[in-house]
Amino acid sequence: MIKQIKDIFRHHELLFKLASKEIKIKYKHPILGFLWALIVPLSIILVFKIVFSLIIKVPITEGYPFFIFLATAVFPWNFFSQSLSGSTTSIQDNSNLIKKVYFPREIIPISIIMANLINFLLTLIVILPMFIFFKVRLSNLIIFLPLVVLLHIVLTIGISLIFSGLQVQFRDIKYIVEILLLIWFYLTPVFYSLDLVFSISKRFFDIYMLNPFAQIITLYRITLLDGYIKTLPSDLNISYLVVLSLLSSFGLFFIGFWIFKRLEPRFADLV
């Protein structure tokens, strides 16, 4: 597998070209271009602000504006969901390229993720002025933000490889992904606090935290929101959370890579 991963780096120029092509296609015709990468998650935040702050009052972590609390989860989630949705059908969508020349096929779904990553990193930069506007202090642990982003990318690649490979053989997978993303979103602490989950029962909380994206979102908030660690349930060990996230992200990456490579020999016949 190490040899195959090195093969991806040898084809890095193709990876960058496909990612660049994806960005150009995505924002070529819309008048607002890249701004849509900002408008969509901001619209989601606004809707949740209205629904869960004014209509259905959901208890969240005290001490943080609801907008900032949501932004630290919605933007990472948007990167993941768009990457997974786009990469799931990416092998099918590039059938002509696959039949013409050989290259590591995993480059195609990874290029979709890289294109979305550029958008995500730009939106992260935009989030920072929001902290100033809402007078929220950044955490001293922000120096670890690149490591959280790395775990986020690794997790996204692993899951995307699984579904993009399966989609070639089973054409219903893209619909399953749509349902999965909907369920997964509500099983992730985007608009509610971990305290709310912990209040149900400690056993349920322990099972809940096995959700890789619950781990990632929590790590984002720890590295962005000053004092967020103090608001977490006392039973949540941060070292355990980091180790668990490492195992989840890299475990799913290697599983995804293995599944993709097992299915790859049939791609040219099935697309």
VOPAGU-2260 file (C-alpha; in pm, 1 decimal, decimal comma):
REM VOPAGU-2260
SITE   aa  ch    i         X         Y         Z
SITE  MET   A    0       0,0       0,0       0,0
SITE  ILE   A    1     293,2     235,3      69,6
SITE  LYS   A    2     408,2     186,1    -289,3
SITE  GLN   A    3      60,7     271,8    -417,6
SITE  ILE   A    4      43,6     587,2    -203,3
SITE  LYS   A    5     383,9     693,2    -339,6
SITE  ASP   A    6     242,9     639,2    -688,3
SITE  ILE   A    7     -17,3     908,0    -615,8
SITE  PHE   A    8     257,8    1156,4    -528,5
SITE  ARG   A    9     436,2    1071,5    -853,2
SITE  HIS   A   10     119,6    1174,8   -1036,7
SITE  HIS   A   11      76,3    1494,5    -833,3
SITE  GLU   A   12      65,5    1710,9   -1148,4
SITE  LEU   A   13    -239,0    1521,1   -1273,7
SITE  LEU   A   14    -398,0    1553,4    -930,2
SITE  PHE   A   15    -352,3    1931,3    -931,7
SITE  LYS   A   16    -479,9    1960,9   -1290,1
SITE  LEU   A   17    -796,8    1764,9   -1211,0
SITE  ALA   A   18    -854,8    1966,7    -893,0
SITE  SER   A   19    -802,1    2292,6   -1085,5
SITE  LYS   A   20   -1041,1    2173,9   -1356,2
SITE  GLU   A   21   -1303,0    2092,1   -1092,5
SITE  ILE   A   22   -1280,6    2442,0    -942,6
SITE  LYS   A   23   -1300,5    2610,6   -1284,0
SITE  ILE   A   24   -1605,5    2405,1   -1387,2
SITE  LYS   A   25   -1776,1    2467,4   -1055,5
SITE  TYR   A   26   -1739,7    2846,9   -1058,7
SITE  LYS   A   27   -1718,9    2920,4   -1433,4
SITE  HIS   A   28   -2082,9    3015,4   -1490,8
SITE  PRO   A   29   -2219,9    3134,9   -1151,6
SITE  ILE   A   30   -2205,1    3514,8   -1130,5
SITE  LEU   A   31   -2093,7    3512,4    -766,4
SITE  GLY   A   32   -1831,0    3242,1    -828,3
SITE  PHE   A   33   -1637,2    3143,8    -515,3
SITE  LEU   A   34   -1870,9    3345,8    -293,8
SITE  TRP   A   35   -2117,0    3056,4    -314,2
SITE  ALA   A   36   -1871,6    2851,5    -108,4
SITE  LEU   A   37   -1933,6    3108,7     163,2
SITE  ILE   A   38   -2300,8    3186,3     101,2
SITE  VAL   A   39   -2423,2    2825,2     124,6
SITE  PRO   A   40   -2281,5    2743,9     472,2
SITE  LEU   A   41   -2373,3    3093,0     596,7
SITE  SER   A   42   -2731,1    3033,9     480,3
SITE  ILE   A   43   -2738,2    2703,7     668,6
SITE  ILE   A   44   -2613,9    2881,0     980,9
SITE  LEU   A   45   -2881,0    3148,9     943,3
SITE  VAL   A   46   -3157,3    2888,6     909,2
SITE  PHE   A   47   -3038,5    2702,9    1219,3
SITE  LYS   A   48   -3006,4    3032,2    1404,3
SITE  ILE   A   49   -3373,1    3109,1    1333,6
SITE  VAL   A   50   -3504,4    2757,6    1397,4
SITE  PHE   A   51   -3302,2    2645,6    1696,6
SITE  SER   A   52   -3248,3    2979,5    1865,6
SITE  LEU   A   53   -3584,7    3147,7    1818,6
SITE  ILE   A   54   -3842,5    2876,5    1739,9
SITE  ILE   A   55   -3710,0    2557,6    1901,3
SITE  LYS   A   56   -3472,7    2655,0    2178,3
SITE  VAL   A   57   -3188,7    2402,3    2188,3
SITE  PRO   A   58   -2940,9    2433,6    2475,6
SITE  ILE   A   59   -2588,4    2490,5    2344,4
SITE  THR   A   60   -2254,8    2559,3    2506,6
SITE  GLU   A   61   -2283,2    2875,3    2713,8
SITE  GLY   A   62   -2047,5    3162,1    2653,7
SITE  TYR   A   63   -2033,5    3151,4    2273,5
SITE  PRO   A   64   -2256,3    3332,3    2022,8
SITE  PHE   A   65   -2478,2    3080,5    1846,6
SITE  PHE   A   66   -2347,6    3199,7    1507,4
SITE  ILE   A   67   -1984,7    3126,8    1595,7
SITE  PHE   A   68   -2074,7    2797,5    1761,7
SITE  LEU   A   69   -2247,2    2686,4    1439,8
SITE  ALA   A   70   -1976,8    2822,2    1206,8
SITE  THR   A   71   -1706,2    2609,3    1370,6
SITE  ALA   A   72   -1904,2    2298,5    1272,4
SITE  VAL   A   73   -2103,1    2390,2     960,1
SITE  PHE   A   74   -1798,8    2491,0     754,2
SITE  PRO   A   75   -1607,0    2166,0     826,7
SITE  TRP   A   76   -1923,6    1963,3     767,2
SITE  ASN   A   77   -1988,7    2141,0     437,2
SITE  PHE   A   78   -1638,6    2047,7     316,0
SITE  PHE   A   79   -1695,2    1684,2     407,7
SITE  SER   A   80   -2046,5    1649,6     264,6
SITE  GLN   A   81   -1963,5    1822,5     -65,8
SITE  SER   A   82   -1646,1    1616,2    -103,3
SITE  LEU   A   83   -1825,8    1288,4     -36,2
SITE  SER   A   84   -2120,1    1373,7    -264,3
SITE  GLY   A   85   -1893,3    1483,6    -548,5
SITE  SER   A   86   -1640,8    1201,5    -521,8
SITE  THR   A   87   -1900,6     922,4    -501,2
SITE  THR   A   88   -1984,1     947,1    -874,0
SITE  SER   A   89   -1642,7    1079,8    -982,1
SITE  ILE   A   90   -1519,3     750,4   -1134,2
SITE  GLN   A   91   -1836,1     719,2   -1340,8
SITE  ASP   A   92   -1821,1    1083,2   -1446,8
SITE  ASN   A   93   -1465,7    1036,0   -1578,0
SITE  SER   A   94   -1525,3     710,1   -1766,4
SITE  ASN   A   95   -1365,9     842,8   -2087,6
SITE  LEU   A   96   -1044,3     931,8   -1906,7
SITE  ILE   A   97   -1028,9     593,5   -1734,3
SITE  LYS   A   98   -1065,8     400,8   -2061,0
SITE  LYS   A   99    -799,1     601,7   -2244,3
SITE  VAL   A  100    -494,6     600,2   -2016,6
SITE  TYR   A  101    -372,5     434,1   -1697,1
SITE  PHE   A  102    -301,6     630,6   -1381,2
SITE  PRO   A  103    -387,0     569,0   -1014,0
SITE  ARG   A  104    -767,8     585,3   -1025,2
SITE  GLU   A  105    -790,3     713,3    -668,7
SITE  ILE   A  106    -653,9    1043,8    -797,9
SITE  ILE   A  107    -999,8    1122,4    -940,1
SITE  PRO   A  108   -1199,9    1123,7    -611,3
SITE  ILE   A  109    -903,2    1277,2    -427,4
SITE  SER   A  110    -896,9    1564,1    -681,6
SITE  ILE   A  111   -1261,0    1639,6    -594,6
SITE  ILE   A  112   -1164,2    1655,3    -227,8
SITE  MET   A  113    -863,9    1879,9    -300,8
SITE  ALA   A  114   -1086,4    2122,5    -494,7
SITE  ASN   A  115   -1328,0    2142,4    -201,4
SITE  LEU   A  116   -1034,7    2172,8      38,4
SITE  ILE   A  117    -922,2    2495,5    -128,9
SITE  ASN   A  118   -1270,9    2637,8     -77,8
SITE  PHE   A  119   -1272,3    2520,2     283,0
SITE  LEU   A  120    -935,2    2675,3     365,7
SITE  LEU   A  121   -1050,4    3007,2     218,5
SITE  THR   A  122   -1369,3    2995,3     426,2
SITE  LEU   A  123   -1162,2    2922,7     738,2
SITE  ILE   A  124    -976,4    3247,9     673,3
SITE  VAL   A  125   -1312,2    3426,3     647,0
SITE  ILE   A  126   -1426,1    3278,0     981,1
SITE  LEU   A  127   -1149,0    3456,8    1171,9
SITE  PRO   A  128   -1290,7    3810,8    1120,6
SITE  MET   A  129   -1621,3    3673,0    1253,5
SITE  PHE   A  130   -1448,9    3606,1    1586,0
SITE  ILE   A  131   -1346,4    3972,1    1599,9
SITE  PHE   A  132   -1696,9    4089,4    1506,9
SITE  PHE   A  133   -1862,7    3874,8    1775,8
SITE  LYS   A  134   -1580,9    3950,2    2024,7
SITE  VAL   A  135   -1489,8    3584,0    2069,5
SITE  ARG   A  136   -1132,8    3499,7    2163,6
SITE  LEU   A  137    -942,5    3242,9    1960,6
SITE  SER   A  138    -803,1    2949,5    2153,8
SITE  ASN   A  139    -429,8    2929,7    2224,6
SITE  LEU   A  140    -458,8    2577,7    2084,8
SITE  ILE   A  141    -515,8    2718,1    1734,3
SITE  ILE   A  142    -155,9    2614,3    1657,3
SITE  PHE   A  143    -293,4    2258,6    1637,1
SITE  LEU   A  144    -557,0    2355,5    1379,3
SITE  PRO   A  145    -345,8    2228,4    1082,3
SITE  LEU   A  146    -332,0    1884,0    1249,3
SITE  VAL   A  147    -711,1    1881,0    1286,8
SITE  VAL   A  148    -748,9    1980,1     920,3
SITE  LEU   A  149    -509,4    1695,8     827,7
SITE  LEU   A  150    -719,5    1442,5    1020,7
SITE  HIS   A  151   -1028,5    1586,9     853,8
SITE  ILE   A  152    -874,4    1540,1     505,8
SITE  VAL   A  153    -753,8    1186,7     578,7
SITE  LEU   A  154   -1098,9    1087,0     710,1
SITE  THR   A  155   -1272,7    1241,3     407,4
SITE  ILE   A  156   -1041,6    1064,7     160,6
SITE  GLY   A  157   -1092,5     727,6     329,4
SITE  ILE   A  158   -1473,3     746,0     328,7
SITE  SER   A  159   -1482,0     891,0     -24,7
SITE  LEU   A  160   -1266,0     607,8    -160,4
SITE  ILE   A  161   -1505,5     352,0     -12,4
SITE  PHE   A  162   -1817,0     498,0    -173,4
SITE  SER   A  163   -1660,5     605,0    -504,5
SITE  GLY   A  164   -1533,1     250,3    -552,7
SITE  LEU   A  165   -1863,1      88,0    -456,8
SITE  GLN   A  166   -2062,2     327,1    -677,8
SITE  VAL   A  167   -1898,2     184,4    -992,2
SITE  GLN   A  168   -2031,6    -161,8    -909,5
SITE  PHE   A  169   -2354,6     -68,3    -733,3
SITE  ARG   A  170   -2524,0     233,5    -892,6
SITE  ASP   A  171   -2756,6     287,4    -594,5
SITE  ILE   A  172   -2470,7     391,4    -368,2
SITE  LYS   A  173   -2508,6     764,2    -444,5
SITE  TYR   A  174   -2863,8     756,4    -306,5
SITE  ILE   A  175   -2744,5     573,2       3,6
SITE  VAL   A  176   -2479,7     843,1      49,5
SITE  GLU   A  177   -2749,2    1114,2      39,2
SITE  ILE   A  178   -2943,9     938,3     316,2
SITE  LEU   A  179   -2627,3     865,2     513,0
SITE  LEU   A  180   -2517,4    1230,1     505,8
SITE  LEU   A  181   -2857,9    1341,9     632,5
SITE  ILE   A  182   -2851,5    1094,7     923,2
SITE  TRP   A  183   -2482,8    1160,5     994,2
SITE  PHE   A  184   -2541,0    1536,1    1013,6
SITE  TYR   A  185   -2794,9    1500,6    1295,1
SITE  LEU   A  186   -2574,1    1248,8    1475,6
SITE  THR   A  187   -2294,7    1507,5    1481,7
SITE  PRO   A  188   -2283,5    1793,0    1738,8
SITE  VAL   A  189   -2327,1    2072,7    1486,9
SITE  PHE   A  190   -2609,3    2273,9    1645,6
SITE  TYR   A  191   -2621,9    2114,7    1991,1
SITE  SER   A  192   -2363,1    2069,4    2264,3
SITE  LEU   A  193   -2196,6    1751,8    2384,7
SITE  ASP   A  194   -2342,9    1822,6    2728,1
SITE  LEU   A  195   -2685,6    1759,5    2581,4
SITE  VAL   A  196   -2572,0    1416,8    2458,9
SITE  PHE   A  197   -2399,9    1337,6    2788,0
SITE  SER   A  198   -2718,2    1423,7    2979,5
SITE  ILE   A  199   -2893,6    1127,3    2811,7
SITE  SER   A  200   -2652,9     874,5    2964,6
SITE  LYS   A  201   -2279,5     819,1    2994,4
SITE  ARG   A  202   -2301,5     490,4    2805,0
SITE  PHE   A  203   -2483,7     654,7    2515,6
SITE  PHE   A  204   -2227,1     935,7    2516,7
SITE  ASP   A  205   -1938,0     686,0    2492,0
SITE  ILE   A  206   -2103,8     519,1    2191,5
SITE  TYR   A  207   -2188,4     857,5    2037,9
SITE  MET   A  208   -1824,6     968,8    2050,7
SITE  LEU   A  209   -1726,2     674,9    1828,7
SITE  ASN   A  210   -1870,8     886,1    1547,4
SITE  PRO   A  211   -1553,5    1004,5    1365,8
SITE  PHE   A  212   -1711,1    1334,4    1272,9
SITE  ALA   A  213   -1821,9    1406,0    1629,0
SITE  GLN   A  214   -1453,4    1370,5    1714,7
SITE  ILE   A  215   -1343,1    1603,2    1433,4
SITE  ILE   A  216   -1600,0    1874,5    1513,2
SITE  THR   A  217   -1504,2    1864,2    1882,2
SITE  LEU   A  218   -1135,8    1903,6    1791,7
SITE  TYR   A  219   -1217,2    2199,3    1565,8
SITE  ARG   A  220   -1398,6    2373,3    1849,7
SITE  ILE   A  221   -1119,1    2297,3    2096,4
SITE  THR   A  222    -859,3    2454,5    1864,2
SITE  LEU   A  223   -1074,8    2755,5    1770,3
SITE  LEU   A  224   -1286,3    2850,8    2072,8
SITE  ASP   A  225   -1103,7    2982,3    2377,0
SITE  GLY   A  226   -1190,2    2783,4    2688,7
SITE  TYR   A  227   -1403,5    2528,5    2503,3
SITE  ILE   A  228   -1225,9    2239,4    2677,9
SITE  LYS   A  229   -1369,2    2358,2    3011,3
SITE  THR   A  230   -1724,9    2327,7    2875,4
SITE  LEU   A  231   -1687,2    1963,1    2772,6
SITE  PRO   A  232   -1826,3    1679,0    2986,3
SITE  SER   A  233   -1577,4    1595,5    3261,5
SITE  ASP   A  234   -1569,6    1230,0    3154,1
SITE  LEU   A  235   -1432,8    1319,6    2809,6
SITE  ASN   A  236   -1056,9    1271,7    2815,9
SITE  ILE   A  237    -891,4    1496,2    2554,7
SITE  SER   A  238    -592,5    1263,9    2504,6
SITE  TYR   A  239    -835,0     977,2    2446,9
SITE  LEU   A  240   -1029,0    1193,1    2199,4
SITE  VAL   A  241    -713,5    1273,2    1999,6
SITE  VAL   A  242    -601,7     909,3    1989,1
SITE  LEU   A  243    -952,2     796,2    1894,2
SITE  SER   A  244    -964,4    1051,9    1612,4
SITE  LEU   A  245    -622,9     941,0    1485,8
SITE  LEU   A  246    -733,6     578,0    1481,9
SITE  SER   A  247   -1068,2     660,7    1317,9
SITE  SER   A  248    -924,5     885,5    1046,3
SITE  PHE   A  249    -625,0     674,4     947,3
SITE  GLY   A  250    -813,0     348,0    1003,3
SITE  LEU   A  251   -1088,2     453,6     761,0
SITE  PHE   A  252    -824,9     587,2     520,8
SITE  PHE   A  253    -648,7     251,7     493,8
SITE  ILE   A  254    -977,5      59,6     480,6
SITE  GLY   A  255   -1102,8     292,1     206,0
SITE  PHE   A  256    -778,1     260,2      13,2
SITE  TRP   A  257    -786,7    -120,2      39,7
SITE  ILE   A  258   -1150,1    -144,8     -74,9
SITE  PHE   A  259   -1087,9      94,8    -364,1
SITE  LYS   A  260    -783,5    -101,9    -483,7
SITE  ARG   A  261    -976,1    -429,5    -462,8
SITE  LEU   A  262   -1248,4    -288,1    -687,4
SITE  GLU   A  263   -1024,0     -90,0    -923,0
SITE  PRO   A  264    -941,2    -370,7   -1174,4
SITE  ARG   A  265   -1306,0    -378,5   -1285,9
SITE  PHE   A  266   -1355,8      -5,2   -1328,1
SITE  ALA   A  267   -1274,9       5,8   -1700,7
SITE  ASP   A  268   -1532,5    -267,6   -1771,3
SITE  LEU   A  269   -1808,1    -123,2   -1552,8
SITE  VAL   A  270   -1798,9     254,1   -1616,0
